[in-house]
Structure formats: structure tokens, C-alpha cells
Amino acid sequence: QVQLAESGGGSVQAGGSLRLSCAASGVTYSRYCMGWLRQAPGQEREGVAFIDRDGSPSYVDSVKGRFTISLDKTKNTLFLQMDNLKPEDTAQYYCAAGGVGSGGYCPNPPWHFGMDYRGKGTLVTISS
């Protein structure tokens, strides 16, 4: 049974940094894409960053150069380092696992189809 639990959200000023963590259990990394989704108030959920079975990352255009996704398989923990945060990054952030097809291929952000396992989320608030 896949279980995902996020931590690390909070409130910071624009230009600041946060690091989100996701404790994962029941995940077979060789079969799953791992990543982060977010949903801002009144907006649709979007894929922010994914990391595939080979460790290759992908990002939505709005966070490229500012966010870094990484996976520590020895600690079963997924991270999202967020730098130079902007007010438009304010959202509930969700850790996600899954992927497309039996191979667990990552969708292209902002798409997130197939990322069917999700945690409860952690809130990130960026003030100007």
C-alpha cells in the first residue's frame, strides 16, 4: 500500500526558500514516477516537478531554475527545494506517485495524469 506524507510547508516572503519533504512507503521506485503537484485557491491542480525511474527530472516552465526535485531512495524520501519563491507559488503542495502505463512513465508538467497516489498536502504561502 502506497503511503505518502508531506512536510516542510510554511509561510515565507518572496525571494525566500523552502524545502518540502515527502516520506514514502510501499513505493516500488523502479515502477513509479514520483513528483509534486500543487493547487492554488480557485485553480486547477498542476504538476510541478517529477522524477522518473532513472532519476531524470522534469519541471513546469514557471518553476524551472528555481525548484529542484530529488529522491533519496535510502531514506524513502522525496524532496522539493524551492528557491526564489514568488507569491504565485502559493498553493497546497502534494507529493504524488504513479505514472503512465505499466512502466510508470512521468507525464509532462503541468499535466499530472497517472499520478494517482497522493498525500494530504502541505500549505505553502508566499507573501510579497
C-alpha positions as CSV (number, residue, x, y, z in Angstrom):
1,Q,0.0,0.0,0.0
2,V,1.5,3.3,-1.1
3,Q,1.5,6.0,1.6
4,L,2.9,9.5,1.2
5,A,3.2,12.2,3.9
6,E,4.4,15.7,3.1
7,S,6.1,18.1,5.5
8,G,8.0,21.4,5.3
9,G,5.4,23.8,4.1
10,G,5.1,27.3,5.7
11,S,5.0,31.0,5.1
12,V,7.9,33.0,3.7
13,Q,8.4,36.2,2.0
14,A,9.0,36.5,-1.7
15,G,12.6,35.6,-2.6
16,G,12.8,33.1,0.2
17,S,13.3,29.3,0.2
18,L,11.5,26.3,1.5
19,R,12.3,22.6,1.3
20,L,9.4,20.2,1.1
21,S,9.8,16.5,2.1
22,C,7.7,13.5,1.4
23,A,8.1,10.3,3.4
24,A,7.1,7.4,1.1
25,S,6.3,3.8,1.9
26,G,5.1,1.0,-0.3
27,V,6.6,2.5,-3.4
28,T,8.5,0.5,-6.0
29,Y,10.8,3.1,-7.4
30,S,11.6,1.0,-10.5
31,R,7.9,1.1,-11.5
32,Y,6.8,4.6,-10.4
33,C,7.2,8.2,-11.3
34,M,7.5,10.4,-8.2
35,G,6.7,14.0,-8.0
36,W,4.9,17.1,-6.7
37,L,1.6,18.6,-7.6
38,R,0.1,21.9,-6.4
39,Q,-3.2,23.5,-6.3
40,A,-3.8,27.2,-5.7
41,P,-7.2,28.6,-4.5
42,G,-9.6,28.7,-7.3
43,Q,-7.2,27.0,-9.8
44,E,-6.8,23.5,-11.1
45,R,-4.2,21.2,-9.8
46,E,-1.0,21.1,-11.8
47,G,2.1,19.0,-12.0
48,V,5.1,21.0,-10.7
49,A,8.0,18.6,-10.8
50,F,8.6,14.9,-11.5
51,I,11.5,12.5,-11.3
52,D,11.4,9.3,-13.3
53,R,12.8,5.8,-12.6
54,D,16.2,6.8,-13.9
55,G,16.4,10.0,-11.8
56,S,15.7,12.4,-14.6
57,P,13.7,15.5,-13.5
58,S,11.1,17.5,-15.3
59,Y,9.5,20.8,-14.3
60,V,6.7,23.0,-15.2
61,D,8.0,26.1,-17.0
62,S,7.1,28.5,-14.2
63,V,9.5,26.9,-11.7
64,K,12.4,26.0,-13.9
65,G,15.6,27.3,-12.5
66,R,14.0,27.9,-9.1
67,F,12.8,24.4,-7.9
68,T,14.8,21.2,-7.6
69,I,13.3,17.8,-7.1
70,S,15.4,14.9,-5.7
71,L,14.8,11.5,-4.3
72,D,16.8,9.7,-1.6
73,K,15.9,6.1,-2.0
74,T,17.9,5.0,1.0
75,K,15.6,7.2,3.2
76,N,12.5,6.7,1.1
77,T,12.1,10.5,1.0
78,L,11.3,12.8,-1.9
79,F,12.3,16.4,-1.7
80,L,11.4,19.7,-3.4
81,Q,13.9,22.5,-2.9
82,M,12.1,25.8,-3.7
83,D,14.2,28.9,-4.1
84,N,13.4,32.5,-5.1
85,L,9.8,31.9,-4.2
86,K,7.1,34.1,-5.7
87,P,3.6,34.9,-4.5
88,E,2.2,32.9,-7.4
89,D,3.8,29.8,-5.9
90,T,1.3,30.0,-3.0
91,A,-0.6,26.7,-3.1
92,Q,-1.3,23.4,-1.4
93,Y,1.6,21.1,-2.5
94,Y,1.0,17.4,-2.8
95,C,3.5,14.5,-3.0
96,A,2.5,12.1,-5.7
97,A,3.4,8.7,-7.2
98,G,2.3,6.7,-10.1
99,G,2.9,7.4,-13.8
100,V,1.6,6.4,-17.2
101,G,1.4,2.8,-18.3
102,S,3.0,-0.2,-16.8
103,G,6.4,1.4,-16.9
104,G,5.3,4.3,-14.7
105,Y,6.5,7.0,-17.1
106,C,6.2,10.6,-15.9
107,P,3.7,12.9,-17.5
108,N,4.9,16.2,-18.8
109,P,4.2,19.0,-16.3
110,P,1.8,20.7,-15.8
111,W,-0.1,17.5,-16.8
112,H,-0.3,15.0,-14.0
113,F,-2.4,12.2,-15.3
114,G,-1.5,8.8,-13.8
115,M,-0.1,10.3,-10.6
116,D,-2.9,8.6,-8.7
117,Y,-1.2,8.2,-5.3
118,R,-1.1,11.5,-3.3
119,G,-0.5,12.7,0.2
120,K,-2.7,15.0,2.1
121,G,-0.7,18.0,1.2
122,T,1.3,20.8,2.8
123,L,0.5,24.5,2.5
124,V,3.0,27.0,1.1
125,T,2.2,30.7,1.4
126,I,4.4,33.3,-0.1
127,S,3.9,37.0,0.8
128,S,5.1,39.9,-1.3
